[in-house]
Amino acid sequence: MKRTPEDAAFAVEFGRELYVKYSDAKTRGVTDDVFAKSIGVVRAQLDKYLRGEAVPSVRTVALAHAGYGIAVAYDGSTGFQGLRRTAAPKGTREHRSVGVAFYDMGGGPGQVRRQTAARICS
């Protein structure tokens, strides 16, 4: 799929928001690899996001929101309502379940044209 101007704008804004959280994490001693892993990517991909050069996957966006509260609108749409984390049963690895709802507000102020929901687990 061809990258659209909306994709490019989203990538830049996501990178700006991510950079703020990344810088804060660095001042607390978090390594680049640990921060990258927390949003489900490797260090090289993190660099591309921070520079606004790559459009993140839905999983990466959801993990960035769940872990750092990052919520960036895509071309007038909003999302991330009803997010929650679920704890894993005792003795098992941590489990995150993120419910994501995207709303297309392209019909004008207050008019929802389309709603899409997804559940992302890691």
C-alpha positions in Angstrom: 0.0 0.0 0.0 1.3 3.4 -0.9 2.1 5.8 1.9 -0.3 8.8 1.9 0.3 12.3 3.1 -1.9 11.5 6.1 0.4 8.5 6.9 3.4 10.8 6.7 1.8 13.4 9.0 0.9 10.7 11.5 4.4 9.3 11.5 5.9 12.7 12.2 3.4 13.5 15.1 3.8 10.0 16.5 7.6 10.5 16.4 7.3 13.8 18.3 5.1 12.3 21.0 7.3 9.2 21.3 10.5 11.3 21.5 9.1 13.1 24.6 8.5 9.8 26.4 11.8 8.4 25.1 13.7 11.4 26.5 12.0 11.0 29.9 12.8 7.3 30.0 16.5 8.0 29.1 16.8 10.5 32.0 15.6 7.7 34.3 18.3 5.3 33.0 16.2 3.2 30.6 18.3 1.8 27.8 17.4 2.2 24.1 16.8 -1.5 23.8 14.5 -1.7 26.8 12.5 1.3 25.5 12.2 -0.2 22.0 11.1 -3.6 23.4 8.4 -1.8 25.5 6.7 -0.8 22.2 7.3 -4.1 20.5 10.2 -3.1 18.2 14.0 -3.3 17.8 16.4 -0.4 18.3 16.7 0.4 14.6 13.0 0.7 14.1 12.7 2.9 17.2 15.1 5.3 15.5 12.9 5.5 12.5 9.9 6.3 14.6 11.7 8.9 16.6 12.7 10.6 13.3 9.1 10.4 11.9 10.4 8.3 9.0 8.2 5.2 9.6 4.5 4.6 10.1 4.0 2.4 13.2 1.9 -0.7 13.2 -1.4 -0.8 15.1 0.4 -3.0 17.7 3.1 -0.5 18.2 0.7 2.4 18.5 -1.4 0.4 21.0 1.7 -0.5 23.1 2.9 3.1 23.0 -0.4 4.2 24.3 -0.7 1.5 27.0 2.8 2.1 28.2 3.3 5.8 27.8 -0.1 7.4 27.1 0.7 8.3 23.6 -2.4 9.1 21.6 -2.0 10.7 18.1 -5.0 11.4 15.9 -4.9 10.1 12.3 -6.4 12.6 9.9 -9.0 13.8 12.3 -9.8 10.5 13.8 -9.6 9.7 17.5 -9.2 6.4 19.4 -7.9 4.7 22.5 -11.1 4.6 24.5 -11.7 1.8 26.9 -8.1 0.7 27.1 -7.0 -1.6 29.9 -4.3 -4.0 30.9 -5.1 -7.4 32.2 -2.8 -9.2 34.7 -1.5 -12.7 33.9 -2.3 -15.5 36.3 0.2 -15.8 39.1 3.4 -17.6 38.0 3.0 -16.8 34.3 4.4 -14.1 32.1 2.8 -10.7 32.0 -0.1 -10.4 29.5 -1.3 -7.1 28.1 -4.7 -6.9 26.4 -5.4 -3.5 24.8 -8.8 -2.7 23.4 -8.6 0.0 20.7 -11.5 1.9 19.2 -11.0 4.2 16.3 -13.5 6.8 15.3 -13.6 8.4 11.8 -14.7 12.0 12.5 -14.5 12.9 8.8 -18.2 13.6 8.6 -17.8 16.9 10.4 -17.7 18.1 14.0 -19.4 15.5 16.2 -20.4 13.2 13.4 -18.9 9.7 13.5 -18.8 8.1 10.1 -17.2 4.8 11.1 -16.1 3.0 14.2 -13.5 0.2 14.2 -12.5 -1.8 17.2 -9.6 -4.1 17.8 -8.0 -6.1 20.6 -4.3 -6.4 20.7 -2.5 -8.8 23.0 1.2 -9.2 23.7 
